[in-house]
Amino acid sequence: MECKSAILEQAKKYNDYNVIVSPMNNKISTVSCALAAYDNENIQLAVAIPMVYNSEMYSTPGDYCYLIEIPEFLKVSSESYSS
């Protein structure tokens, strides 16, 4: 995934610093941030919780969707939790 790779590339530039990533876009970018943090334990995630949702104007459905296959991530994650 391009987004995950871009996050990992940026994090490499700051090995001697705390790297905190806050996904502020869509669900795809949030998943990419999580996958990058899973690959690089020095990446910390910060998620902003909105005080109020604009549910009337939240989103408009489109005619397409994105499918992201992450079976290896799920396999490793489930193995981590079972030990």
C-alpha positions as CSV (number, residue, x, y, z in Angstrom):
1,M,0.0,0.0,0.0
2,E,1.4,3.4,-1.0
3,C,0.1,5.2,2.1
4,K,1.7,2.7,4.5
5,S,5.0,2.9,2.6
6,A,4.9,6.7,2.6
7,I,4.4,6.7,6.4
8,L,7.3,4.2,6.9
9,E,9.6,6.3,4.7
10,Q,8.8,9.5,6.6
11,A,9.3,7.7,10.0
12,K,12.8,6.5,8.8
13,K,13.9,10.1,8.5
14,Y,13.2,10.6,12.2
15,N,14.8,7.6,13.9
16,D,16.1,9.6,16.8
17,Y,12.7,11.2,17.6
18,N,9.3,10.2,18.8
19,V,7.2,9.6,15.7
20,I,3.5,10.2,16.3
21,V,1.0,9.8,13.4
22,S,-2.6,10.9,13.6
23,P,-4.8,9.6,10.8
24,M,-7.2,12.5,10.0
25,N,-8.5,11.5,6.7
26,N,-10.5,8.4,5.8
27,K,-10.6,4.7,6.9
28,I,-8.1,3.7,4.3
29,S,-5.5,6.1,5.7
30,T,-6.3,5.0,9.3
31,V,-5.7,1.3,8.3
32,S,-2.5,2.3,6.6
33,C,-1.3,4.1,9.7
34,A,-2.1,1.1,11.8
35,L,-0.2,-1.2,9.4
36,A,2.8,1.1,9.4
37,A,2.8,1.3,13.2
38,Y,2.6,-2.5,13.4
39,D,5.7,-2.8,11.1
40,N,7.6,-0.1,13.0
41,E,7.2,-0.2,16.8
42,N,8.6,3.3,17.1
43,I,5.6,4.8,15.4
44,Q,2.9,5.9,17.9
45,L,-0.7,6.5,16.9
46,A,-2.8,9.4,18.1
47,V,-6.5,9.4,17.3
48,A,-8.6,12.6,17.7
49,I,-12.1,11.9,19.0
50,P,-14.5,14.5,17.8
51,M,-16.7,16.2,20.3
52,V,-19.6,16.4,17.8
53,Y,-20.4,14.5,14.6
54,N,-22.0,16.3,11.7
55,S,-24.2,13.3,10.9
56,E,-26.5,15.2,8.5
57,M,-23.6,16.1,6.2
58,Y,-21.2,13.3,7.2
59,S,-20.7,11.7,3.8
60,T,-22.2,10.9,0.5
61,P,-22.2,7.4,-0.8
62,G,-20.2,6.7,-4.0
63,D,-20.5,4.1,-6.7
64,Y,-17.3,2.2,-5.8
65,C,-15.4,0.8,-2.8
66,Y,-11.9,-0.2,-1.9
67,L,-11.0,-3.7,-0.9
68,I,-7.8,-4.1,1.1
69,E,-6.5,-7.7,1.7
70,I,-4.5,-7.9,4.9
71,P,-4.5,-11.7,5.7
72,E,-0.9,-11.8,6.9
73,F,-1.5,-8.9,9.3
74,L,-4.6,-10.6,10.7
75,K,-2.8,-13.9,11.0
76,V,0.1,-12.4,12.9
77,S,-2.2,-10.3,15.1
78,S,-4.4,-13.3,16.0
79,E,-1.3,-15.4,16.8
80,S,0.0,-12.6,19.1
81,Y,-3.2,-12.5,21.1
82,S,-3.4,-16.3,21.5
83,S,0.0,-16.5,23.2
